[in-house]
């Protein structure tokens, strides 16, 4: 299995942690994939997918978003925890890592960052650099009840006396991801845990990230960005997702890349929000899309 590098990169004046997976030795280089995680998660969620793609010759860049994992927290949360600033982070990160063009795989928030990046609305230089877009249970309009659920648990992260208790919490909160082995649950836990001053453990992110929904209440209503996309798009919708409604996915087929025949929509069985991208069936969907896209 390819072994990634753990890097710390300056972007928009902030330090971001990045897991950088290089193509396996002997593989013909195929290009770069940026794999960006969801709202309260870290880039390590992409380990299984990244290892799979690197073994086929892809370089895979998996950042921790500002305020998550090992990346720096925002100095000005109200202005920095929003899609416009995340797009700036993405553009400067690609500059710093000398990435001229890439394919983008984004889970939930990561998909939204890819959408606003590829639209060029906030960062025009990104429009020509994102060659294709995988939206893993993300859409230009999200269901309000599910957003309230996410805000409730993300805004007040629990704290526990032991890592074992935190893992039990994660197994419940992220049950919709689908099948994870015991080892995968343990890795998810250990890669997204921080210890508080009182010794308890809690999820490894800045609780202020949910201020995005207060200070930028329509940040995830991005139909105008979606309509502007000029690249192939793969929508992976967890069949039981409460965030991306089926009628929203159907609307996506009628406008933007959907109307231009550039959208493929797949319902992923056994998952809600969001598929973990960690099993061969998920890999095959992305492999096929990347082969067609580039």
Residue pairs with C-beta under 8 A, 6 or more apart in sequence:
1 51
1 55
2 21
2 22
2 23
2 24
2 51
2 54
2 55
4 19
4 20
4 21
4 22
4 47
4 50
4 54
4 62
5 19
5 20
5 22
6 17
6 18
6 19
6 20
7 17
7 18
7 19
7 20
8 15
8 16
8 17
8 18
8 70
9 15
9 16
9 18
9 93
9 96
9 97
10 16
10 92
10 96
11 88
11 89
11 92
11 93
11 96
12 85
12 88
12 89
12 92
14 66
14 71
14 72
14 74
14 75
14 80
14 89
15 71
15 72
16 63
16 64
16 65
16 66
16 71
16 72
16 89
16 93
17 43
17 63
17 64
17 69
17 70
17 71
18 43
18 61
18 62
18 63
18 64
18 93
18 97
19 43
19 44
19 46
19 47
19 50
19 61
19 62
19 63
20 59
20 60
20 61
20 62
20 97
21 50
21 51
21 53
21 54
21 58
21 59
21 60
21 61
21 62
22 54
22 59
23 29
23 30
23 54
23 56
23 57
23 58
23 59
24 54
24 55
24 56
24 57
27 55
27 56
27 57
28 57
29 57
29 59
30 56
30 57
30 58
31 58
31 59
31 101
31 102
31 103
31 131
31 294
32 58
32 59
32 60
32 61
32 99
32 101
32 102
32 103
33 50
33 53
33 58
33 59
33 60
33 61
33 102
33 103
33 104
33 105
33 290
34 60
34 61
34 62
34 63
34 90
34 94
34 99
34 102
34 103
34 104
34 105
34 114
35 43
35 46
35 49
35 50
35 60
35 61
35 62
35 105
35 106
35 110
36 43
36 62
36 63
36 65
36 90
36 104
36 105
36 106
36 107
36 109
36 110
36 111
36 113
36 114
37 43
37 45
37 46
37 62
37 63
37 64
37 65
37 68
37 107
37 108
37 109
37 110
38 45
38 107
38 108
38 109
38 110
38 274
39 108
39 109
39 150
39 154
39 209
40 68
40 150
40 154
40 157
40 203
40 205
40 209
41 68
41 107
41 192
42 64
42 68
42 69
42 70
42 191
42 192
42 204
42 205
43 62
43 63
43 64
43 69
44 62
44 69
44 187
44 188
44 191
44 192
45 107
45 188
45 191
45 276
45 277
46 60
46 62
46 105
46 107
46 277
47 62
47 187
48 184
48 276
48 277
48 278
48 279
49 60
49 105
49 277
49 278
49 282
49 283
49 286
50 60
50 62
52 283
53 60
53 286
53 290
54 60
56 287
58 290
61 93
61 97
61 99
61 102
63 71
63 89
63 90
63 93
64 70
64 71
65 71
65 86
65 89
65 109
65 110
65 113
66 72
66 73
66 74
66 80
66 81
66 85
66 86
66 89
67 73
67 74
67 77
67 80
67 81
67 205
67 206
67 208
67 209
68 204
68 205
68 206
68 209
69 191
69 192
69 204
69 205
70 204
73 206
73 208
74 80
74 81
74 206
74 208
77 206
77 208
77 209
77 211
78 211
78 215
79 85
81 206
81 208
81 209
81 211
81 212
81 215
82 212
82 215
82 216
82 219
83 112
83 113
83 116
83 122
83 216
83 219
83 220
83 222
84 116
84 122
86 109
86 113
86 116
87 113
87 116
87 117
87 122
87 123
87 126
88 122
88 123
90 113
90 117
90 123
90 126
91 117
91 123
91 125
91 126
94 100
94 102
94 126
94 129
99 129
100 129
101 128
101 129
101 130
101 131
102 129
102 130
102 131
103 130
103 131
103 132
103 133
103 134
103 290
103 293
103 294
104 114
104 117
104 118
104 130
104 132
104 133
104 134
105 114
105 134
105 136
105 277
105 286
106 112
106 113
106 114
106 115
106 133
106 134
106 135
106 136
106 138
107 136
107 137
107 138
107 274
107 275
107 277
108 136
108 137
108 138
108 243
108 273
108 274
109 138
110 136
110 138
111 133
111 134
111 135
111 136
111 137
111 138
112 138
112 219
112 220
112 222
114 130
114 133
114 134
114 135
115 133
115 135
115 138
115 140
115 222
115 225
115 226
115 229
116 122
116 222
116 225
117 123
117 126
117 127
117 130
118 126
118 127
118 130
118 133
118 225
118 229
118 230
118 231
119 127
119 222
119 224
119 225
119 226
119 228
119 229
120 126
120 127
120 128
120 228
121 224
121 225
121 228
127 230
130 231
131 231
131 293
131 294
132 231
132 232
132 233
132 234
132 289
132 290
132 293
132 294
133 229
133 231
133 232
133 233
133 234
134 233
134 234
134 236
134 286
134 289
135 233
135 234
135 235
135 236
136 236
136 274
136 275
136 277
137 236
137 237
137 238
137 241
137 243
137 244
137 271
137 273
137 274
137 275
138 243
138 244
138 274
139 226
139 235
139 237
139 244
139 248
139 249
139 252
140 221
140 222
140 223
140 225
140 226
140 248
140 252
141 220
141 221
141 222
141 223
141 248
141 251
142 220
142 243
142 244
142 248
143 242
143 243
143 244
143 245
143 248
145 242
146 241
146 242
146 243
146 273
147 213
147 220
147 243
149 242
150 243
151 210
151 213
153 173
154 205
154 207
154 209
154 210
155 207
155 210
156 207
157 202
157 203
157 205
157 207
158 166
158 169
158 202
158 203
159 196
159 198
159 200
159 201
159 202
160 166
160 169
160 200
160 201
160 202
161 199
161 200
161 201
162 201
163 189
163 190
163 193
163 201
166 189
166 193
166 201
166 202
166 203
167 185
167 186
167 189
170 185
170 188
170 189
170 192
170 203
171 185
174 188
175 272
176 238
176 240
176 241
176 271
176 272
176 273
176 274
177 271
177 272
177 274
177 275
177 276
177 278
178 238
178 268
178 270
178 271
178 275
178 276
178 278
178 279
179 270
179 276
179 278
179 279
180 188
180 276
180 278
184 276
184 278
191 204
192 203
192 204
192 205
193 201
193 202
193 203
193 204
194 201
194 202
194 203
194 204
195 201
195 202
196 202
212 219
213 219
223 255
223 256
226 252
226 255
226 256
226 257
227 255
227 256
228 256
229 256
229 257
229 262
230 257
230 262
231 257
231 262
231 293
232 257
232 262
232 263
232 264
232 289
232 292
232 293
233 257
233 258
233 262
233 263
233 264
234 263
234 264
234 265
234 266
234 285
234 286
234 289
235 244
235 249
235 252
235 263
235 264
235 265
235 266
236 266
236 268
236 275
236 282
236 285
237 244
237 246
237 249
237 265
237 266
237 267
237 268
238 244
238 267
238 268
238 271
238 272
238 273
238 274
238 275
239 267
239 268
239 269
239 270
239 271
239 272
240 271
240 272
241 271
241 272
241 273
241 274
242 272
242 273
243 273
243 274
244 273
249 265
252 258
252 263
252 265
253 259
253 263
253 265
256 263
257 263
264 289
266 285
268 275
268 281
268 282
268 285
275 282
276 282
277 283
277 286
